C-alpha cells in the first residue's frame, strides 16, 4: 500500500466528477471530501487546464443548473440550495443553535469513540501503510468540521470506513511481520508464532466490540423506537387517533416507523433568527407544566401523549386532570449529564 501518483483514465475521471457533482447537489457537505480529492487530482494531473475548463466547469455547471431547475419547480422561485446551506451552516453558524462542542472534540472524543478499540490499529495502519492521501483525507475532514461549533458523529461517518481499512492493514502487517519479499531461514518458526499475536488482537477486538454492539443495538435509547412500534400496531387496530410528543424535537422515528396517516405533532425546534428566543422544545424543557398548560388552551385533544419519564413525573397531575391514563412504559436507557436519567418513554392515552 503506497502513495504514488498515477494517471487516471479520462473517462473514469469524468464519471468520478459526475458522481461528485451529484453527491454535492444532494448533500452539500459532500463537497468537503470531493474538494480534497479534486485538489489532489489537480496537483498530480499533467493537463490542469483541461481538467478545470473542459471537465470540472461543464460537469459542475450542468449538475448545478439541473439542481436549481428542479428546486425552481418545487419552490416556485429560483433558489440556490447549496448557497443557502453554506450561508446557514458555515457563514452564519446556524448549526450552533443545536449545541456546540470544543474545537478539539472530533480528535479528543468524537472520532476515537466511533473507532473505539480499533483506534490504535487505525493509527498504526495509517503510519505503516504510508498512504498519505487517505490519511490526509481523514485529517482534512476532521479539521474542517472542527472549525464549526456544532458537531455530530454522523458528520464524519464518511471517513470511518477509511480508518477501518487502515485497521485491517495493521492486522495484516501483524500477520506477516517480515517483509513479504524476503523469506528468511527459519520462517516456519515465525509462521507458527504470528497467529498468536493476530489471534490476540482479533479476540481483543471481538471481546470489546461485540458487547458494545449488542448494547447499542438492543438496549441504548431503544425506548423511542419501541414506542413507535407499539403505536404502529395500535394504529393498525384503529386504537390511535392522534399523537402528541412532549419531548425534545426529533426524538422518535416518527412516521418512518408508524406507517399510518395519523395526525401527529412534536415540539418545534426551528432555528430563530433572534437567537435569544427559545423554541417550543426549549420552552417545554424549561417549564413542562407551564408549557403544557398553555398548549392545552388551544389544542385539539390528542388520543395519545408520549413523553420521557423525567418530564412525566412533573406532568402526571396535569395528564390525569385532562383524563389521560398511563398505558405503556418502555425502557430507554439514555443518560444525560444536564438532566435526570431518562429511564423510560411513557405513553398516556385518553380514558375510554
PyMOL commands that set and color helices and strands:
alter all, ss='L'
color gray80, all
select helices_A, chain A and resi 10-26+28-44+48-75+81-91+94-98+105-129+132-147+153-175+187-218+223-236+255-258+280-286+288-296+309-321
alter helices_A, ss='H'
color red, helices_A
select strands_A, chain A and resi 242-246+263-266+304-308+324-334+342-350
alter strands_A, ss='S'
color yellow, strands_A
deselect
rebuild
show_as cartoon
